[in-house]
């Protein structure tokens, strides 16, 4: 029997580096395929500088992948989507101006720092856009692709993947892949075991309640700037959606 495809949509290649081997090993009944966007589709404006419909954006990503690699909707077992939280749920007063910072955008435990008032407005708009898009996607547990319902779930790293893995919120882009490789080489246990340390939910809850609690945690105060993730729950999602 032909294996079903588990499609994992990610922002960058570092997510693929840390998750691919584990997924391949533990879910051998699926063909694991990563679709690296090299951008954050939850904060991407359209060509006319308007906020696009995020459900249409995700659906387009899925359709484009199927078309590019000659798969059909019936070949998909599920779609997993992983995003960086980027502090998107903090209140506007926690986006602060500091002209002395070296980077144009600097994340801390309690604030996002920018250099100018204009940049502050841009980040506030970005945060509002991303937070609203997250809420829209969380309301959907599937996408209708060619009239077939394909299970879907959004997961997060906060503040970002590098923050969770090696406690650096403001990693230089050119260093990310090298450090991800080094991290995996030095990891003594499994990546799932490591990430569980940063999952702030009651472990006794069923999967769906854990998902709700993990996202509820992220939306409170400055938690979207804290070191947390619900990515370990993707393994529960896969298990709860057996291949047909």
Secondary structure, 3 states (H helix, E strand, C coil): CCCEEEEEEECCHHHHHHHHHHHHHHCCCEEEEEEECCCCHHHCECCCCCECCHHHHHHHHHHHHHHHCCCCHHHEEEEEEEEECCCCCCCHHHEEECCCCCCCEEECCCCEEECCHHHHHHHHHHHHHHHHHHHHHHCCCEEEECCEEEEEEEEEEECCHHHHHHCCCCCCHHHHHHHHHHHHHHCCCCHHHHHHCCCCCCCCCCHHHHHHHHHHHHHCCCHHHCCEECCCHHHHHHHHCCCC
